[in-house]
Amino acid sequence: MQFPNALGSHPDFPIEWWYVTGWLHNASGKPLGFQVTFFRVRAPEVWANPSAFNPGELLFAEAALSDPRIGHLLTAQRAARADLGLAGADRNHTDVWIRHWYLRQQGRAYEAHIDGKGIRYRLRFTTTQPALLEGLQGISRKGPDPKNASYYYSLPHLKVSGTVDIKGRREPVSGEAWLDHEWSAAYLPKQAVGWDWLGVNLKDGGALMVFMMRRADGAPLWLAATERNAQGQVHYIPGKDIRMQPTGWWRSPQTGIRYPVRWQMQVGNLHFAIVPLMDNQEFDASRSSGTVYWEGAVRAVTGRQTAGRGYLELTGYGGRLALGQ
């Protein structure tokens, strides 16, 4: 993986996403979680049936705020065709947009602008650490077959500043975030229905990413993790050294889907519990990517101490994920 080329879009690959999540605090210290994801998908029919009416590339954007005062996610989503000039993704650096929504690189920082019904935010993310390659040379295996893989890097411990509008109320916020950029030609193995992913900014300055590709019966098909410790040393942790055990479930009153929102995890020498900011962090993205998933702010807890804060993503619990397939 070569920088800065890796920062832009990769249209030769059928699926790609830029994903930023984090914890915010308002002036009174109340916590909020946020998510913004831009997807670029090359429509499958492009390969077999090129025509003037073919949509070519599609872009989706999904944004959410987790506010415990409200008790459920506030969400917004967009979808547009790139060929109509309504959306795009620059090849040379991070600049992906749908109409007036965008995630844009500006030197060593990024800016996101989201304007949806009931939520709006303008956030700036300043890098404090170098990119973390999620796998040797940035290649992240997703299953037993090496063809199921992605190019993948993260930017942990982003410093966040900006404003958030919730139902017409504007609040200045600050906090810490995590950015992922990933692109692939064959992401989800045939034997998998979805994945469980965790990214945590550790309190000591380290960073941890863990994921499990999951079979229909809940058993792991593939496990892997990346840890960068406070001294900057990177460790790639194989599945045999990872244990992910659900300890608490939540059922969505909207969809009836049941999600494991609390966990005990052992990742190499790290032992911790995962505790959500709130249980109801389900995102119904049926108007954009066509998926329903749980995406939420969580704490990594050791004993009674918070060891880190991050985000947990749970997909495929309502049926096999079809994104990009």
Residue pairs with C-beta under 8 A, 6 or more apart in sequence:
1 133
1 137
1 138
1 139
1 151
1 153
3 131
4 92
4 93
5 92
6 131
6 138
6 151
6 153
6 181
7 92
7 93
7 94
7 105
7 181
8 89
8 90
8 91
8 92
8 93
8 94
8 95
9 16
9 40
9 89
9 90
9 91
9 96
10 16
10 91
10 151
10 183
11 40
11 42
11 57
11 89
11 91
13 42
13 151
13 183
13 184
13 185
14 41
14 42
14 44
14 184
14 185
14 324
15 39
15 40
15 41
15 42
15 183
15 184
15 185
15 187
15 323
15 324
16 39
16 40
16 41
16 89
16 181
16 182
16 183
16 184
17 37
17 38
17 39
17 40
17 180
17 181
17 182
17 183
18 37
18 38
18 94
18 96
18 103
18 179
18 180
18 181
19 35
19 36
19 37
19 38
19 179
19 180
19 181
19 182
20 34
20 35
20 36
20 37
20 103
20 110
20 112
20 125
20 158
20 177
20 178
20 179
20 180
21 33
21 34
21 35
21 36
21 177
21 178
21 199
21 295
21 297
21 310
21 311
22 33
22 34
22 158
22 160
22 175
22 176
22 177
22 178
22 201
22 311
23 31
23 32
23 33
23 175
23 176
23 177
23 297
23 309
23 310
24 31
24 32
24 33
24 34
24 160
24 164
24 173
24 174
24 175
25 31
25 32
25 173
25 174
25 175
26 32
26 164
26 171
26 172
26 173
27 171
27 172
30 68
30 69
31 68
31 277
31 297
32 65
32 66
32 67
32 164
32 173
32 175
32 297
33 64
33 65
33 66
33 277
33 281
33 296
33 297
33 311
34 63
34 64
34 65
34 66
34 121
34 123
34 164
34 177
35 62
35 63
35 64
35 283
35 295
35 311
36 61
36 62
36 63
36 64
36 103
36 112
36 114
37 60
37 61
37 62
37 63
38 59
38 60
38 61
38 89
38 96
38 97
38 98
38 103
39 59
39 60
39 61
39 62
39 288
39 289
39 323
40 57
40 58
40 59
40 82
40 89
40 96
41 57
41 58
41 59
41 60
41 323
41 324
42 56
42 57
42 58
43 54
43 55
43 56
43 57
43 58
45 54
46 54
46 55
46 56
55 81
55 83
56 81
56 82
56 83
57 81
57 82
57 83
57 89
58 79
58 80
58 81
58 82
59 79
59 80
59 81
59 82
59 87
59 88
59 89
59 96
59 98
60 77
60 78
60 79
60 98
60 285
60 288
60 289
61 77
61 78
61 79
61 98
61 101
61 114
61 288
62 75
62 76
62 77
62 283
62 285
62 288
62 289
63 75
63 76
63 77
63 101
63 114
63 116
63 119
63 121
64 73
64 74
64 75
64 76
64 119
64 281
64 283
64 295
65 73
65 74
65 119
65 121
65 164
65 166
66 73
66 277
66 278
66 281
66 296
66 297
67 74
67 166
68 277
68 278
70 166
71 278
71 280
72 278
72 280
72 281
72 282
73 280
73 281
73 282
73 283
73 295
73 296
74 118
74 119
74 166
74 167
75 116
75 119
75 283
75 284
75 285
76 114
76 115
76 116
76 117
76 118
76 119
77 116
77 285
77 287
77 288
77 289
78 98
78 99
78 101
78 288
79 98
79 287
79 288
79 289
80 86
80 87
80 98
80 99
81 87
82 88
82 89
86 98
86 99
87 97
87 98
87 99
88 95
88 96
88 97
89 95
89 96
89 97
90 96
93 105
94 103
94 104
94 105
94 110
94 181
95 102
95 103
95 104
95 105
96 102
96 103
96 104
97 103
97 104
100 113
100 115
101 113
101 114
101 115
102 111
102 112
102 113
103 110
103 111
103 112
104 110
104 111
104 112
108 126
108 127
109 124
109 125
109 126
109 127
110 124
110 125
110 158
110 179
111 122
111 123
111 124
111 125
112 121
112 122
112 123
112 125
113 121
113 122
114 120
114 121
114 122
118 166
118 167
119 164
119 165
119 166
119 167
120 164
120 165
121 162
121 163
121 164
121 165
121 173
122 162
122 163
123 160
123 161
123 162
123 163
123 164
123 173
123 177
124 160
124 161
124 162
125 155
125 158
125 159
125 160
125 177
125 179
126 158
126 159
126 160
126 161
127 155
127 158
128 157
128 158
128 159
129 155
129 156
129 157
129 207
129 228
131 153
131 154
131 155
132 153
132 154
132 155
132 156
132 207
132 209
132 226
132 228
132 234
133 152
133 153
133 226
133 234
134 140
134 152
134 153
134 154
134 209
134 226
135 141
135 149
135 152
135 224
135 226
135 236
136 236
138 151
138 152
138 153
139 149
139 150
139 151
139 152
140 149
140 150
140 151
140 152
140 182
140 224
141 148
141 149
141 222
141 224
142 148
142 149
142 150
142 184
142 187
142 188
142 189
142 192
142 213
142 222
143 189
143 191
143 192
143 213
143 221
143 222
144 189
144 221
144 222
145 189
147 186
148 186
148 187
148 188
148 189
149 184
149 186
150 182
150 183
150 184
150 187
151 182
151 183
151 184
152 180
152 181
152 182
153 180
153 181
154 178
154 179
154 180
154 181
154 199
154 207
154 209
154 226
155 178
155 179
156 178
156 199
156 201
156 207
156 228
157 176
157 178
157 201
157 205
157 207
158 176
158 177
158 178
158 179
159 174
159 176
160 173
160 174
160 175
160 176
160 177
161 173
161 174
162 172
162 173
163 170
163 171
163 172
163 173
164 170
164 171
164 173
165 171
176 201
176 309
178 199
178 201
178 207
178 310
178 311
180 199
184 324
187 324
188 194
188 195
188 213
188 321
188 323
188 324
188 325
189 213
189 221
189 222
191 215
191 221
192 213
192 214
192 215
192 221
192 222
192 316
193 214
193 215
193 216
193 316
193 319
193 320
193 321
194 214
194 293
194 314
194 315
194 316
194 317
194 320
194 321
195 211
195 212
195 213
195 214
195 313
195 315
195 316
195 321
196 211
196 212
196 214
196 244
196 260
196 312
196 313
196 314
196 315
197 209
197 210
197 211
197 212
197 312
197 313
198 208
198 209
198 210
198 211
198 265
198 274
198 298
198 310
198 311
198 312
198 313
199 207
199 208
199 209
199 310
199 311
200 207
200 208
200 209
200 298
200 300
200 307
200 308
200 309
200 310
201 207
201 308
201 309
201 310
202 208
202 230
202 300
202 307
202 308
203 306
203 307
203 308
204 229
204 230
205 230
206 227
206 228
206 229
206 230
206 308
207 226
207 227
207 228
208 225
208 226
208 227
208 228
208 267
208 270
208 300
208 308
208 310
209 225
209 226
210 223
210 224
210 225
210 242
210 244
210 265
210 267
211 223
211 224
211 225
212 220
212 221
212 222
212 223
212 242
212 244
213 220
213 221
213 222
213 223
214 220
214 221
214 316
215 221
216 320
220 239
220 244
222 239
223 238
223 239
223 242
223 244
224 236
224 237
224 238
224 239
224 242
225 236
225 237
225 242
225 267
225 268
226 234
226 235
226 236
226 237
227 234
227 235
227 237
227 267
227 268
227 270
228 234
228 235
229 235
235 268
237 267
237 268
241 266
241 267
241 268
242 265
242 266
242 267
242 268
243 264
243 265
243 266
243 267
244 263
244 265
245 263
245 264
245 265
246 260
246 262
246 263
247 260
247 262
247 263
247 264
247 273
248 260
248 261
248 262
249 258
249 259
249 260
249 261
249 262
250 258
250 259
250 261
250 279
250 280
251 257
251 258
251 259
252 258
252 259
252 280
252 282
254 282
254 284
255 282
255 284
255 292
255 318
257 282
257 292
257 317
257 318
258 317
259 282
259 294
259 314
259 317
260 314
261 276
261 279
261 281
261 294
261 296
261 312
261 314
262 273
262 274
262 275
262 276
263 273
263 274
263 312
264 272
264 273
264 274
265 271
265 272
265 273
265 274
271 302
272 300
272 301
272 302
272 307
272 308
273 300
273 301
273 302
274 298
274 299
274 300
274 301
274 312
275 298
275 299
275 301
276 296
276 297
276 298
276 312
277 296
277 297
277 298
277 299
278 296
281 294
281 295
281 296
281 297
282 292
282 293
282 294
283 292
283 293
283 294
283 295
284 292
285 291
285 292
285 293
286 292
289 323
290 322
290 323
291 315
291 321
291 322
291 323
292 318
293 313
293 314
293 315
293 316
293 317
294 312
294 313
294 314
294 317
295 311
295 312
295 313
295 314
296 311
296 312
297 309
297 310
297 311
298 309
298 310
298 311
298 312
299 306
299 308
299 309
300 306
300 307
300 308
300 309
300 310
301 307
315 321
